């Protein structure tokens, strides 16, 4: 059973100053227990309007449904991490022989308003994606506060390592995922292969089509069904390392059943990562993992994911 965490008292509509840390401890305990025991949670009453999510998904479909030559003008460039990723151009599980049956588009804000990476967004998605990015950014700050409390740190502890989100020198990213309907899937191919995220925390907005599965702690892969007006939240490898394995990063994947493979599936993901120059040390002082600079940590990961290796 995947826990359902109610953020009503600390969602993005609630000002941070209006809630005492002691009040947040209850939510923090629930959140941390969920990611410790199961590996991921659903978030409800998060404050992000349904219309904003629906608009981001519908405008994404408009973009991805265009002919390839239209999308290629936004293609991810060599040495960068933002832009359109073509069908079967990336593989997040390097043990699978076939690249993933999906397209994607990565974007980040650089001034928390208009400036983006890539420099120009497709006009049909520009406003919707920027709005969702900023709402996810606010939610991310609140979740960082809850995780900080759960780790026995000051409420703003993790914020200090995420100061540059939306300002450059931080690769926190909004990603549109597009899994086109197929006649059949290739042998050993996944829509998105087994992997854990590499950053701090991730949010996922799903449409109504199933396929997401997560490997629960001590168990096998289980379906993570879409639940209306909720966000799926999981932690990344960096957060597990940061917490000296107290909090767990969850492996997950998107598979296609014989029925689902004929259906379009969409999602929007928001990946919260530390600033590029953040020095990550175990929060419990155990030195279970050596200190690491996040920017250097992530470079080989990016190189491995994409078919055309990225050099920096």
Helices and strands as residue ranges (DSSP letters): E 4-6, G 8-10, G 16-18, H 21-37, E 40-44, H 50-64, H 68-71, G 72-74, E 83-85, E 103-109, E 116-117, H 126-150, G 158-161, E 173-179, E 192-195, E 201-206, E 212-215, E 221-223, E 230-235, H 237-242, E 252-254, G 260-262, E 265-272, E 279-280, E 292-293, H 294-305
